[in-house]
Amino acid sequence: MSLHACADLVRAHDADRFTATLAAPPAARPRLWPLYAFNLELARAPWASAEPMVAEMRLQWWVDALDGLAAGTGAASHEVLAALAPLLAETPALAQPLAAMAEARRRECWREGFADLSVLGAHLDATSGNLMWAAALVLGAPAGAEPVVRDFAWGAGLANWLRAVPALVAHGIAPLPDTRHGVVAALARDGLARIARARAGRAGLPGAAAPALFPGYLAAGVLRRAASHPDRVASGLLEPSEFARRAGLLRPAFTGRW
């Protein structure tokens, strides 16, 4: 039941990752849904209360629960944790990226902005990078594949971040340290360059682990739009069309390439 709960949670609240997971081989899906459901719970925790201290307490509950599972001393007191526990037992290295991912969410509890682009970049790596690397780990990626995965995850994370700019502003967060169009366009080009670098190194990632990167299937198109039309970021006009969504998923679904 816990695995079904994870799949339902991802289906309801993270449509892009759920759809991308359906493009993965059936055996990979039960390994990915618990990670994506855990990520959703972490992402929702900072917004559990308008009071930063209360929100951080909710996030801390997940941090402590993860620590307990990783150490073998905690109980799986939530359906997402019950689904995550076997993965942690099988792949102990999974605990580190998940813990770092949780810690990165603290700034959202306090509605903190970013001092400069390097701080934003570190946040993208801590969130998107750690999640995608965790997904690659549970699908058998070797340690040497981490730079490739993190490059691709950074570009994918940036694309999602730019898509979320209007919502983040509405929630009281300044998502970009510099909103000048030239700076935003250059940031998008950086994301595209990282995706290109990752694709150039794809031979280092086993095919069995490739579905970990499938959720980034929309990223390059979003970043190209942001680079060409940075004014669309603030107005929320980066969303791909339904045709682009379907066409973008054909590549990983039928070729296994990201």
N, C-alpha and C positions, 0 to 999 in steps of 0.2 A: 504493500500500500504506500509506503514512503516514497518509492520510486515514482509511482503514479502521481503522487502529490507534487513531486518535483516537476514532472513533465507538465502537469496542469498549471503550475505556477509560471513556468517559463512560457507556455502557450498564451497565458492570459496577459503577461506583463513584459515579455521580451520577444516580440514577434520575429524580429530579424534572426536572433539566435535559434529560436525554435524552428523556423523554416530552414535555416542552414543545417541544423542537426538532422532534419529529415533527409537531407542530401547525403548524409553520412551512411556508411553500412549499418544495418540494424544492430550489430554487436557493439558498435561504438556508442550508440545513443544512451544506453543506461549508465555509461561512464561519464558522459558529458552533462546530462540533465542535473545531477546533484550539484555539480560545480556551478552551473548557471543559476540554479535556484539559490545556492548559497550567496552568490554574487548579488542577486536581487535582494535578498534579506539585508545584506550589508548596505546596499544602495538606498534601501528604504529606511534604515534605522536612523540616519541623521534627521529625517523629516518626521519622526515619530512624535515630536513635540516642538512647539515654537520656542521652548526654553532650551538653550544649548546644553545645559547641564543634564537635563532629563534625557535629551536626545543622545548625549554621550554615554549615559548610563545604559541605554538600550543597546548601543553599539558595543559597549564593554561586555554586556551579557554574551554576545556572539563571540567576542574575542576570548573570553574565559572558557566558553563552551568548546571552542576549537582547541584551545590549549589542553583542556582536559582530555579530549578525544585523542589528540596527538600523543599525549603522555600515557594514554591507556588508563587514566584514573577517573575519567568523566563518563557520565551516562549520556546516551543519545536521547536527550529530553525533548526533541523536536523532530518532526518527520524529515526535514532536510538534513539534520544531523545524523539520523538513522541511516539515510541513504549515503551520506558522506563517509561514515565510519569505515565501511569495508575498503574504500579507496585509500583512506589514510593508513589502514593496517597493511595494505598490499604495497603502497608506495610511500614510505615515510618521508621522502624528499618533498612530497606534496605540501607538507605542513608549512614550510617556510614561505613559499609564494602566497599561500592563502592568508597567513598571518600578516604579511606585509600589505596585502590587499586590504585587509580589515583596518590596519593602522592608518592607511592613507585616507580613510573616510572620516577621520576625526576632524579635519579642517572643515568639512561640510557641516558638521554639528554647530560650528561657530561661525558659519557663513564667511569663511576667510577667502579673500581673493588671492591673487598671485603677484608677487613682487616684480617678477620679470618672466621672460619666456622660458628661461632655464628651469624655473620652479614649476611652471606649467608642464614642461616636458617631463620632469621627474614625476609629477603626479600622473601623467598618462602612462608612464612605464610602471608605476606602482599599482595602478588599477588595471587598465587594459593589458599591459605587459605581463603582469603576474597571473591574471586570469587565463590568458592564452597559453602561457607557458605551463600553467597547472594542467590545462586541457591536453597539451602535447605530452606532458609527463604520463598522464593516465592512459594515453594511447601508445606509450612505449618509445617516446622520443629520447635519443641519447643526449647526454649533457652537451655535446659539441654542437647540437642544433639550436641551443638557446639564443645565440645572437641573431640567427635568421628569424626565429619566432618572434623575438622581441622587436626587431625592426618592423616586421609586418604588423605586429600588434600596436606599435606606436602610431603608424599611419592609420590603421583602422580606428584606434582610440581617438585620434585627432578628428577624424571624419565624424565620428559620433558626437564628439564634444562640440564641434562647430554646428552640427544639426541641433544640438540642445541649447545653444546660446540663448534664444528667446525665453525658454522655460527657466533656465538658470537665473537670468536677469529678473524674471518675475518672482523668483524665490529669494531674491535679495543677495545673490552672489554676482560678483563681477568676474565673469568667466575668462576674460582676456585682459592681460596686463596692458595691452596697447591695441586700440581698435582702429588705428589708421589703416586705410584700405591697402596701402603698400605693404604694411607689416603683416596684415592678415593674408594677403596673397603670397608673400614669401614663406609664411608658416605653412600654408597649404602645399607649396612646392616642396618644402622640406619633407612633409609627409609622403608626397608622391615619390621623392627620391629614396626614402627608406623602404617603401613598398617595392620599388624597382630593385633595390639592393637585395632585399629578401628574396625576390623571385629569381635573381641571378644566382643565388646560393641555394635554391630549392633542392639540389641534389643531396644536400646534407641532412634533409628531413625525410625519414622513411615514409613511404606512401601510406602506411597504416596510421601514421600520426597526422597526416594532412588534414583530416576533418577538423582538427583543432583550429585551423585557420579559415575554415569556410565562413564563419560569421563576418569576416571582413570582405565579403563578396561585393558590397556596395561602395567600399571605401574609395577606390580610385576615382570612380565617377563623381562622388561628392567632392573630393579634393580638387578635381579638375574644374568643377563649377566654382568652387571657392577661390581658386587661383585666378580664374578668368573674370569672375564677378564677385569680388569680395564684399560688395554692398549687399549682396543677398544673405549674408550671414546673420546680420542683426535682424533682418526682416523675416527670417525663417523660410527662405525660398530655396534651400538646398535639397529638399526632399526629392528623391527619385520618383519617376512615374511608376505606375503599376507595371507597365511594359518593361521598363528598365529593371525593376525588381525581378520579374520572371526571367528576363533574358540573362541578367547577371548571375542567376542561380544555375543556369544551364551549364556553365563552365565547370564548376566543381561537381555538379551532379553527374555529368556524363564523362568527364575526363579525370576527375580527382585532382585537377590543378586549381591552384588558388592564385 
